[in-house]
Amino acid sequence: MYGSQRKIKGIENPVDADDAYILESIRNPNAKVVHGFPENYMPPYQLKKDEYTALLLYIKTLKK
């Protein structure tokens, strides 16, 4: 998923799944909902800064 193009509801052009997009999606999942997924599919999470960093590093290791 990281680095891929994501088609977002209500946005014409795809967005990059970069650090900012991933972190925003964790903090506020309804900010940019991927086409094909319902709103309120995931609850928002509030983590400590080092937990966000660790989670982002882990996501970057996942295969596409």
C-alpha positions, 0 to 999 in steps of 0.5 A, a space after each residue: 500500500 505505501 507509495 501506491 496511488 489511492 483513488 479517493 471519494 470526491 477527489 478527481 485525481 489519485 493521491 499518493 499513499 505517502 507518510 502524510 496520507 498514511 498518518 492522516 488516515 490513522 488519525 482521521 480515517 474519514 478525511 480521505 476515504 478510498 473509493 470502494 470502502 465505506 465511511 466509518 470503516 475504521 475508528 480514529 486512533 490517537 497514539 504517541 509520536 513514537 508509536 506513529 513512527 513505529 507504525 509508519 515504519 512497519 507499514 513501509 515494510 509491507 509488500 504491495 
